[in-house]
Amino acid sequence: MDQINKFGKDSMDMAMNSFGAWTKNAQAIASEVADYSKKSFEHSAAAWEKLIGAKSLEKAVEVQSEYLKSSYEDFIAQSTKLGELYVDLAKEAYKPFEGVLAKTAAMK
């Protein structure tokens, strides 16, 4: 009976630790997405103002090209950062179960 209770407690501890890691990393991802969205909106508004103020077609094309280039670079950087955050989430959520999986593999 003691072994069953210990197993139940250990299982609950692993689940809670995994849930805690999931929550912490999900908050980091949500915060990162919100920050990127805000930055992207501000960048778009600034580019729009420059575009409206362009005195020639050449200047308008230049403003638009700069905006597209920087937007693409920001998007790639953000995608990379989010990818890393998702990898961290998976690693952290898996950690509490490593010991159990190692014991299970050793039993085979």
C-alpha positions in Angstrom: 0.0 0.0 0.0 2.9 2.3 0.8 4.4 1.7 -2.6 1.0 2.6 -4.3 0.8 5.8 -2.3 4.4 6.7 -3.1 3.8 6.0 -6.8 0.7 8.2 -6.8 2.5 11.0 -5.0 5.5 10.8 -7.4 3.2 10.7 -10.4 1.4 13.8 -9.1 4.7 15.6 -8.4 5.9 14.9 -12.0 2.6 16.1 -13.5 2.7 19.3 -11.4 6.3 20.0 -12.3 5.6 19.4 -16.0 2.5 21.6 -15.8 4.6 24.3 -14.0 7.2 24.2 -16.8 4.5 24.3 -19.4 2.8 27.3 -17.8 6.1 29.3 -17.4 7.2 28.7 -21.0 3.7 29.3 -22.4 3.7 32.7 -20.6 7.1 33.5 -22.1 5.8 32.6 -25.6 2.7 34.7 -25.2 4.7 37.7 -23.9 7.1 37.3 -26.9 4.2 37.2 -29.4 2.6 40.3 -27.8 5.8 42.2 -27.8 6.5 41.3 -31.4 2.9 42.3 -32.4 3.3 45.7 -30.8 6.7 46.3 -32.4 5.4 45.2 -35.8 2.4 47.6 -35.5 4.7 50.5 -34.5 7.0 49.7 -37.4 4.2 49.6 -39.8 2.8 52.9 -38.6 6.2 54.5 -39.0 6.6 53.1 -42.5 3.2 54.3 -43.4 4.0 57.9 -42.2 7.2 57.8 -44.3 5.3 56.6 -47.3 2.7 59.3 -47.0 5.5 61.9 -46.8 7.4 60.6 -49.8 7.8 63.4 -52.4 8.5 61.1 -55.3 7.7 57.7 -56.6 11.3 56.7 -56.2 11.3 57.7 -52.5 8.0 55.8 -52.0 9.5 52.7 -53.6 12.6 53.1 -51.4 10.5 53.4 -48.2 8.4 50.4 -49.2 11.5 48.3 -50.0 13.2 49.2 -46.7 10.0 48.3 -44.8 9.6 45.0 -46.5 13.3 44.1 -45.9 13.2 45.0 -42.2 9.9 43.3 -41.7 11.2 40.1 -43.3 14.3 40.2 -41.1 12.3 40.8 -38.0 9.9 38.0 -38.9 12.8 35.5 -39.4 14.4 36.6 -36.1 11.1 36.3 -34.3 10.4 32.9 -35.8 13.8 31.7 -34.6 13.3 33.0 -31.1 9.8 31.4 -30.9 11.2 28.1 -32.2 13.8 28.2 -29.4 11.1 28.9 -26.8 9.0 26.0 -28.0 12.1 23.7 -27.8 12.7 24.9 -24.3 9.0 24.3 -23.4 9.3 20.7 -24.7 12.6 20.1 -22.8 11.3 21.6 -19.5 8.0 19.7 -19.7 9.8 16.4 -20.3 12.3 16.8 -17.5 10.1 15.5 -14.7 9.6 12.3 -16.6 13.2 11.5 -17.4 13.8 9.4 -14.4 10.8 7.3 -14.9 11.6 6.7 -18.5 15.2 5.8 -17.7 13.9 3.3 -15.1 11.5 1.8 -17.6 14.2 1.5 -20.3 16.5 -0.2 -17.7 13.8 -2.8 -16.9 13.5 -4.0 -20.5 
